[in-house]
Amino acid sequence: MNTKGNKAGSLLTGNVCILTATIFWGVNVTLTKALIPTWMTADSIAAVRLAGGCLLMWLVSLFMNNERIDQGDWKRIVPAGFIGLFLFIYLFVTSLRYANPIDISIIMTLPPVFVILMQVIFDKSRPSWLEYAGIIISMTGAALVILSGSSDANHGSDNLLGDTLAIISTICYAFYLYVMEGPSKKYHPITLLRWVFLFAAIPGLFLFIGFDKLPLLHGAPAVPWLEIGFILLCPTFLAYFLVQPAQRMIGSEMVSLYQYLIPVFAAISAVLMKLDHLKWIQVAAMVIVVLGMIATNRGKHKRISK
């Protein structure tokens, strides 16, 4: 049996899976920005993602054996749906109404920082000095993005508002990762995701108000329809299935490092679509955030391995 060949194949497959998911997330930032406000509102995009994702998850679950959820886990799943998914997607999409996609994509690399802070506050965790240093470095990069955006004469205070909403959305997603850490180890992803999406889609239904007046539904060409189709199918649905085998084949630590490539793919797609232009301060902020997160990951790895 060619063990080395199997390991190499698994390594390649795992990297391809998470790289594909990362590309989906990066392009999603740009396509969402492209749809607002010409063809859709931020509310309508969030509604389509939440309701459409819920329908797709439940459709797939019909062809699978789903475990019974323990009663004690509902207190995590319900708030994960409302805060961790509904508020995350709603605030993320709304932030793109005000700020540019490259800035938002840089901010979206911060959830691991907030997860560590939540562990410190609620679990009395004791991070290493390297983790604290990484957190401070990453926050410095995020602050650089916000300060540069607020001083942009072309965007004014709107850019600052968008960056602030993006920060809040990353805190919501960090909350999701924090409260779902336990249940995610007990149940199949579809078993959890169908319920999380359901509790997120219920408040998301209110975002459909005025949906019939969208320009998308009145003589829109094929391009915006393809864009919203991509947003629903790829970053909202398929990415979840690509992350799971990647974690199994190359490990969670390697998977988390790919998250820092999201701004790269968002920047490439934004420049190609002429929705934004890359500024040196964005590159600097990107590098600072990535360095901070690498330091945080190394510190966490050393602490756990002791």
ABEGO torsion letter per residue (X at the ends): XBAAAAAAAAAAAAAAAAAAAAAAAAAAAAAAAAAOAAABBAAAAAAAAAAAAAAAAAAAAAABBBBBBBAAAAAAAAAAAAAAAAAAAAAAAAAAAABBAAAAAAAAAAAAAAAAAAAAAAAGBBBBAAAAAAAAAAAAAAAAAAAAAAABAAAEAAAAAAAAAAAAAAAAAAAAAAAAAAAAAABBAAAAAAAAAAAAAAAAAAAABGAAABAAABGBBAAAAAAAAAAAAAAAAAAAAAAAAAAAAAEAAAAAAAAAAAAAAAAAAAAAAGABBBBAAAAAAAAAAAAAAAAAAAAAAAAAAX
